[in-house]
Amino acid sequence: MGRREWTGMQLYRNGSNYDYSYNYALRLDAKSGQMLYDCSFKAPVNLNDDTWRCELESVPVTREELVPLDAFIQELPLAPPKEPAPVDDDLLVCDETMEIFDVCIANYKDRSVKKLTAPLSGEQREELQKQFLQLYMKAKDRAPLRN
């Protein structure tokens, strides 16, 4: 398979404990042609910041800053997501953790967007989170100030 030109990506985890929940997302802004970065995650201890939660919204990132993430994506065996298993109505789940990893590939000729995914090992998920943290460190000073 040739090179994949992706237009968005999301790594997401939601659970009952806010400390272990995170959301990292990149999306191509159709008007500006820039890739925009959104994230929300617990600040690592070594961040040397008095921030408890790291958050960015619609911060532009450069192609150069995306090179490590792009290389990571190019190596994955991306495929359409499988249909979820049917839910057992008798099964009670008190703390369901949901994890999502999507890569979007858009076709501008027919305006379609295809979501692909790949199973991530613990090491791959950790590496992806590390790359998103590095992207946060580069982009956080460009974020607009919040009131």
N, C-alpha and C positions, 0 to 999 in steps of 0.2 A: 504494500500500500504506500502511496505517496504521502507527501507532507499534508497534514491537516491544518487548514486555516480556521481556527476557532474564533468565535465572536463573544463567548462568555463562558464562565465557569463558576461553580459554587461548591464549597465544602462546608457542610452544615452538620451540627449535632445539637440536639435539644433533649434535655432530660429534666428531671425534677430538681437537680442541683445546679444552680446558676453558675457555680464555679467551673463546671465541666461542660457547659454549653458554649458553643461558638458558631459564628457565621462569617465566612469569607466569601466574597463574591466579586467577580470582575464582569463587566458588560461593556460592549461597544456602543457608544452613543452615536446614533445614526446621523444626527445633525452635525456634530463637530468632528466625527471620525476618530475621537479619542477613546481609549479604554479607560473606564472609570472603576474605581476601587471602593468597595464598601466592606467594613468589617466590624465585628463586635466580639471581643474575647477577654478573658481574665488576663490582666497584666502579669507577665512573668516576674518573678522575684528580682531577677537581675536587670530589670529595665531601667533602674535608677531614675524613676519618675514617681511622683506622688499620685499617680493615677491608679485607681483600683481596676477600672474597666477600660480597655482600649476600644475606641470607636472612631470610625471614619465614615463619611457619607459622600459619595460621588466625587472622590478626589482623582483628578487625572493622573495617570501613570504613563511613562514613556515605553516605547518598544524595547529600549535597552534594559529597562528595569524588569521587563517581562521575559527576558531571554532564559533565565533558569527555569521558570514555570513552563515556558513553551517547550523547552527540552524535555522536561518531565512528562508533559502531555504527549509528546511525539512518541515516547517509548511505551505508552500504555496500550493494552489491547482493548480499545474502545469498541463498544457494541451498544445497540439499543437496549434499554432496561428491560428486564424480565417482568412479566405480569406478577403482581403480588399474590401471595398465597391467600386463599379464602380465609376470612376471619371466623373463628369459632365463637359464636355468641355466648356460649356457656363459660368461656375462659375469661377470668377477670384479671386484668393486668393493672397493678397499682402504680408501677413506675416504669412506663414504657419509654425507652430512649430511642430516638429516631436519628438515623444518620443518613445523609444524602451526599453523593458526589456526582455532579453533572458537568458535562462539557457540551456547550452549544455550538453547532455549526450551522451557519445561516447561508442560504442561497438567495442572493439578491435578485436574481432573474425571475424566480417564481415566488419570491417573498416567503419562502418556507424556512422554518427553523427545526433542526433535528437535534434532539437531546440524546447524548450518548453517555455511557457510564463504563466503569471498569471496577472490578473488585480490588480493593486496596488492602494490602497487608498492614499490620500495625506499624511496621517500619516505613512503608510508603506514606501512610497517613501522617506519621510523625515528621517525615521529610517535607511533605507538602505544607504542614503547619509551620515548620521552620522557615520555609521559603515565603509564606504569607507574612510571617513576623518580620522578616528582613524587608519585605515590600512595605510594611507598615512603618518601619524605621526610616525608610527613604521618603515616604509620602506624607508623614504626619505633619511636617512643618509647612506643607502646601495646603493643608486643610483650612477651610474658612473658619473663622472664630465663631463659636456658638455663644448665644446670649444666655 
